[in-house]
Amino acid sequence: MVDAHQTFVIVGGGLAGAKAAETLRAEGFTGRVILICDERDHPYERPPLSKGFLLGKEERDSVFVHEPAWYARAHIELHLGQPAVRLDPESKTVRLGDGTLIAYDKLLLATGAEPRRLDIPGTGLAGVHHLRRLAHAERLRGVLASLGRDNGHLVIAGAGWIGLEVAAAARSYGAEVTIVEAAPTPLHGILGPELGGLFTDLHREHGVRFHFGARFTEIVGQDGVVLAVRTDDGEEHPAHDVLAAIGAAPRTALAEQAGLDLADPEAGGGVAVDAALRTSDPFIYAAGDVAAADHPLLDTRLRVEHWANALNGGPAAARAMLGQDISYDRIPYFFSDQYDIGMEYSGYAPPGSYAQVVCRGDVAKREFIAFWLGADGRLLAGMNVNVWDVAESIQQLIRGGARLRPEALADPEVPLASLLP
């Protein structure tokens, strides 16, 4: 039987929240665990929404973190389809949309992020889409299939990971695709000018059109139907559907209303937490996309939106809630699949932080590893493209902090393991 002497509440039904609940039970917590989900679906993973599920290669049931019956077996109390609308740290209560008031001893905010919206005329048309939730992906999968059958045209705002992955999926269905991006290359703020062009070439080879150096100014429609997109350089692009893929904003409204410390919006925003994922309130923690954590290894406050951070951050927060000594120092990691390219990126190398990019392997054949080096020769980040079983070594090199010789990194005959300090 569940011992109800303590109640731990998790607000947010994504991967971070579900893994936190799982970890509480795995670590022997016998109190009440209440998981509040504003969606009606059970907690699910998001990568398939722009990859396998969107492509029609994975079924709907494959995206869920646990089968529905698992929550009852684990004595996890689920509130599906009920958003948390008010958090009161003084009384240690959270109020749901239906008026239910839940008291907690400790609480985890795993509220995630939401798509940034286009602030232009025409966004209310039926053919304007976002991709964040399972319902979005279900709708978009049908749209892409229809566009493919009818030779329809999808115009995408933004050449980030979501925009590129949806473009690849759309082309697999046979849809026409144009991407409008303000920067000079895709992924410019992540990969820099050195490697952003790799993804330009990849997508152009598969028939995607790019329009760089421009932003949407209006989505033109008639009778509720999208007809075209206009950009700030005077161009007009025919469109049947539009995807806004201009990034995501952390869902901090609940934390802000509760008076918790927030991170600088100019640096990505989010709920400010320490290395133990503890907020400015000692009984409230945050993990996943919403958490801006003091990273003990990188010596910066960092908000990471990717799958691995939710997968590992939720359990770390759960252990911290249980009183364990936690210092969350995972190396940021993400992956992407587009056409015949699979890649993994480990580390953190924002624009202006690195001195050079060194490549090992054949960039032209898209089988290589790229290394971002700081001015002091330390490895900041690495990306392996169609080269496998090296991500762990890359992360060890970043963690080790040794000064590396570019020629050794570039030489395929030098095992990465031999460069470890």
Buried (B, 14 or more C-beta within 10 A) or exposed (E): EBEEEBBBBBBBBBBBBBBBBBBBBEEEBBBBBBBBBBBEBBBBBBBBBBBBBBBEEBEBEEBBBBEEEBBEEBBBBBBBBBBBBEBBBEEBBBBBBEEEEBEBBBBBBBBBBBBBEBEBBBBEBEBBBBBBBBEBBBBBBEBBBBBBEEEBBBBBBBBBBBBBBBBBBBBBBBBBBBBBBBBEBBBBEBBBEBBBBBBBEBBEEBEBBBBBEBBBBBBBBEEEEBBBBBBBEEEEBBBBBBBBBBBBBBBBEBBEEBEBEBBEEEEBBBBBBBBBBBBBBEEBBBBBBBBBBBBEBBEEBBBBBBBBBBBBBBBBBBBBBBEEEBBBBBBBBBBBBBBEBBBBBBBBBBEEBBEEBBBBBEBEEBEBBBBBBBEEBBBBBBBBBBBEEBBEBBBBBBBEEEEBEBEBBBEEEBEBEEBEE
